[in-house]
């Protein structure tokens, strides 16, 4: 219980302190309004060029909106400890590193679910969203899996911020890769084989396949298969993040540099 309490309370406090959302207007504008305008842009662009229907762009952008916040949030949750000079006390703490760093990921998963729900509601009102009732459970599971894997991916980038000087550049590049390679906006069938292969190991790819299957009314067992693949990708990134954080902490202690520089 003490570990769970540390993860929960520590994650909330770190979220408030490190993510820079000091006013509701900034939060709403950056995390809620911007994804809706991005969705509308791609929907109307898709209508003009006639590549895919509205559902293709609506579902893809809903996933992108949430995962973008997860990637940015996961990056800032770790890298800003160094930026604001609080990394030393964190590394000196004797408490579980899984609880310390894992707790920082929890608020961004919540962010993802909030943004997905809001963006889906706006899409349903503005451009319409065709989703059979039988596809809703698969959709919810896919959105949750996307939030978890996206946050783990962001923490991997954030862990590099213990060494690199500007992780937001890496986060922006990573988000661009998600747009191009995961099938959210550009169908993977149109990509070269090597680009499609890269997309297969990125977060969001299998969640995208899951939500498209749910939208098409495909059997839940197929959707669950894609969700399982998405969770497996997220687990791999979580393990990679844990390994990187452990390694950078070890090298910092060995070099007597608690700021990991």
URVENDA-V648213 format. One line per field, one symbol per residue. phi: phi as a letter, one per 40 degrees, with the letter a starting at -180 (. if undefined). Layout:
phi: ???
This chain:
phi: .ccccccccccccccccbcgccadccccccbbcdccccdcdccccccccgcaccddccccccccdccdccccccccccccccccgbcddccccccdcccccccccdccccdccccdccccccccccbgacacdcccdccccccccccccccccccdccccccbccbccccccccccccccbcgcbbcccccddcccccdcbccgdcccccccccccgcdccccccccccccccccccccccccccccccccccccfbccfb
